[in-house]
């Protein structure tokens, strides 16, 4: 395996000079701010997250503030970030933090993992970035950097493997693991990108196994971009936008007006109710969840 020290110094120096200034990375950012950012950033670019994160932190600067609101308010202020069930998970997480941890985001990885909606990645990210814990943080960007730099593969596997976890653990520096994790993440986001990697700007280009091997193409099936137009996901988004813009129950006609295809519309509406993102009231109207 590539000697870890050949990666540590150049990547950390690159990060020192090129890191984006993001509010959840500042010295005065709270663990709650880090947790909110990590949930929002899942499958969503920084540019879209930043204004919503700022609004959330101004409105709900601590778990107690969010926990005191109905879950529908979390969905409302999630805006157009996509995958709105994340808003419900954050609300449930805030309630658990208040009920079980006196309103303080826990620092222990196992305790974080026990919170509603917190998976392995998010627990490691919060324990590392908020508290300086020594954990391997494996998001898509980090996995891609390691796949290319160490394994000479254009892309990592579809699902995180045990081998990837072992590799990430082996590459952790003894000191400064949190800064290392965010530095690799930033390198993947800005330079070692999925579609157009900027190898000429990469601080480890001279040691990258994928580059030295001639950049062999991905051996698996071609990776396809996700379609959106006309999908159930787009339909759900249109329906949810109506509910978010209203501050009270919405008549069915208002929902029918935003999507012409009735079978798909009813399927999407049923899905929103099943997922806890909408409620169907006895009078036939709909609203964001209140409980």
Secondary structure, DSSP 4 states (H G I P E B T S, - for coil): ---THHHHHHHHHHHHHH----GGGSTT--HHHHHHHHHHTTTS-HHHHHHHHHHHHHH-SSHHHHHTS-HHHHHHHHTTSS-THHHHHHHHHHHHHHHHHTT-----HHHHHTSTT--HHHHHHHHHHTT--------HHHHHHHHHHHH--SS--SS--HHHHHHHHHH--SS-HHHHHHHHHHHHHHTS-SSS--GGG-TTGGG-HHHHTT-PPPSSSPP-PPP-TTSHHHHHHHHHHHHHH-SS-B-HHHHHTT---HHHHHHHHHHHHHTTS-EE-TTS-EE----
